[in-house]
Amino acid sequence: MSAAADETQQSTADCMASMGRAARYATGALAGADAATRNRIIRRTAELIRERREQILEDNAADKAQAQASGRRGAMLDRLSLDEARIDAMAAGLDAVAMLDDPLGQIDKRWERPNGLCIERITVPLGVIGIVYESRPNVTVDAGVLCVKSGNAVILRGGSECVRSNRQLHTCLADALEQNGLPRTAVQFVPTQDREAVGLLLAGLNGNVDVLVPRGGRSLVERVHNDARVPVIGHLDGICHVYLHGDCSTKMAIDIAVNAKMRRTGICGAAETVLVDSACAERVLPALGKALEAAGCSVRGDTTTQRLVSSASTATEQDWTTEYLDAIVAIRVVEDFAAAVSHIATYGSGHTDAIVTNDQTAADAFLRQVDSAIVLHNASTQFADGGEFGMGAEIGIATGRIHARGPVGANELTSYKYCVRGSGQTRPN
Amino acid sequence: MSAAADETQQSTADCMASMGRAARYATGALAGADAATRNRIIRRTAELIRERREQILEDNAADKAQAQASGRRGAMLDRLSLDEARIDAMAAGLDAVAMLDDPLGQIDKRWERPNGLCIERITVPLGVIGIVYESRPNVTVDAGVLCVKSGNAVILRGGSECVRSNRQLHTCLADALEQNGLPRTAVQFVPTQDREAVGLLLAGLNGNVDVLVPRGGRSLVERVHNDARVPVIGHLDGICHVYLHGDCSTKMAIDIAVNAKMRRTGICGAAETVLVDSACAERVLPALGKALEAAGCSVRGDTTTQRLVSSASTATEQDWTTEYLDAIVAIRVVEDFAAAVSHIATYGSGHTDAIVTNDQTAADAFLRQVDSAIVLHNASTQFADGGEFGMGAEIGIATGRIHARGPVGANELTSYKYCVRGSGQTRPN
């Protein structure tokens, strides 16, 4: 290693270590800030974003130009683009988060013991959250603000394709913190694009990161899951299914399947596979095929599907485990309810799965047996979203089973403590 | 590596991998078992333990003989010893767990969205739990049964000093499972003492372990925390404090401090440091010193403590971070409330801390400001225990902030899923 390279590495390590210490230190001030102060910071961030709109758009234009120069097009370019409407939506989202109930200091359980001890379980912040993300600059403010709402310090590490926009948005948050008497270091943005910085963050910065949240493409999320030495909240895949049960209504089946697949194809809650019960395949599939085609979706299917949907190409084993994130759907005709549940258990990713049926017993069995973070009856998988759940915003959707599962909002970014009140009780032998 | 060593390693790796797969497979049967079946298994385990009492005591005698031969004495030997009374207590504990409310299928939140979607959050098992422990054979049944209660598969890896007793107790559980139609592999006991087996378990057995719980001495717990590649629920240290506030009653202060330190010195909730406010030091310390002395406790103290407690030796900086687990206490006179809170933040381990005071404002501030899993007002730190909290039994006490904090009982061994019921809702653009 050259002396210069060594020096850079050294300084990345120093920089990251000191960010970790600063974040841990800031948790004290955050935990001490009342809800009114935390909400004022969030509303002030929204104001600053509106005030600095021109500057943000300028920075974003520079990011876009660079991304285009390096060959990005279409959806990839769209994801990092900001415009007036998106900035307004971002700021409005922050105001909505400020309106949410305080996630801290909530007594979620309280009971008394026979010896007179009164025990309360009270929500407290988690501590320091590390967020590794790419592309979409709104993650900077959404994630940052959810952490402020829940009293957590956060270290944000955004992707290089959006660094100017992210830095500008982060400055709004840091200024809002400072203007309300909190340390800017409560929300930090990693200033270097050195990949080593990510490695250090994933290693937990000497115990100064309590949990990691990855947001982005599969290779980013996979790296976080593989290399993290602290707990990760997130999901790797969203292989979501819509199962059209034998007793479904044709219109509802088609409406839900098309919406689940096509409303937005690039989100994790988009359906990738439609399972059609053999009991309704002849009835539903031809019309479903036409509706998907009309919506611009290519169909890949098993033999029966190909017979009933003339435009369908052949689905291979690999299609059942592919997250297309595109206008492509895999369709399989399954023998019965058990085969549908078994298909989901085998190929699913435990994210979000739906059944369409008028049979309440089948619906209840599906909700019970399918072991996914979100299971729906007669509703589109595209509802897999913190906002749609009424959480105001989400930092992501988790498919792990530890701590939080499903949409992760401000409430899910808390831990708890037990407060025990006595009158001199000692424990007998 | 010799061929023989290679073969042993290979077989440990194979054995552990296949245990992981079997555990994952068993989760399906467990999740499908209703509460009545799970409770029947727990009560049957208690019966079998009572029926096989002689055999268990014989195996335990052999374990003890071997431990003695390898030089174990006193508390270490006591921890692994079983007798009639301990076997009765163990079996009674299982019956108590069988009586607890079902932790699964509980709807802990339910709300409706403006679009008519009804969302329920329902508790489900975590999955596969790995438990690495040493010494106390009751962990085999307590942990095994809490996992059955909460629908989790478990892989138990007990220490070599107790392998015969553990194996016998595990057989009771496995037989009870089988007699009630569940796979024996729902609760597995690692058959080898090869340390490599622990390493494989900590690495998560190819994704087949969801969470690890260490129970035992510091070096074991430290190894688990350092090497685990899956989330760990547990605690490294229990540096618990009792703070005698200026406005405490002398009698209550002495009762609580002596009980917190001396009722059992070897448990994690035992107090290690007593902080005495300068406002009450002259009043409380001389009598406290005598009471501790009478209870057989050595005192180490700062200058003021040494002046007021003649038998006290000098406490050094190291004493404030030492978990004695013995009849030794460190006493420090602190300037005021803020100094007490600051001492606990600096030297504590976030486990359990208590304040003794008649001043409600000081008590509330302490409960709010001290960032530990359990904070108590006018009660002994020895109440830091799942049984004392009314959880029936505990698998351990967690000081981490992810998932569970404080005593971990059957409820804390669950995750949740969202069940969403609609009537054909699709998500608008």
Interface residues (C-beta under 8 A of the other chain):
Chain A: A31 W111 R113 L117 I119 V124 L126 G127 D210 V211 P231 S249 M252 D255 I256 N259 A260 R263 A363 L367 D371 S372 A373 I374 V375 L376 H377 N378 A379 S380 Q382 F383 E388 F389 G390 R401 I402 H403 R405 G406 P407 S415 Y416 K417 Y418 C419 V420 R421 G422 S423 G424 Q425 T426 R427 N429
Chain B: A31 W111 R113 L117 I119 V124 L126 G127 D210 V211 P231 S249 M252 D255 I256 N259 A260 R263 A363 L367 D371 S372 A373 I374 V375 L376 H377 N378 A379 S380 Q382 F383 E388 F389 G390 R401 I402 H403 R405 G406 P407 S415 Y416 K417 Y418 C419 V420 R421 G422 S423 G424 Q425 T426 R427 N429
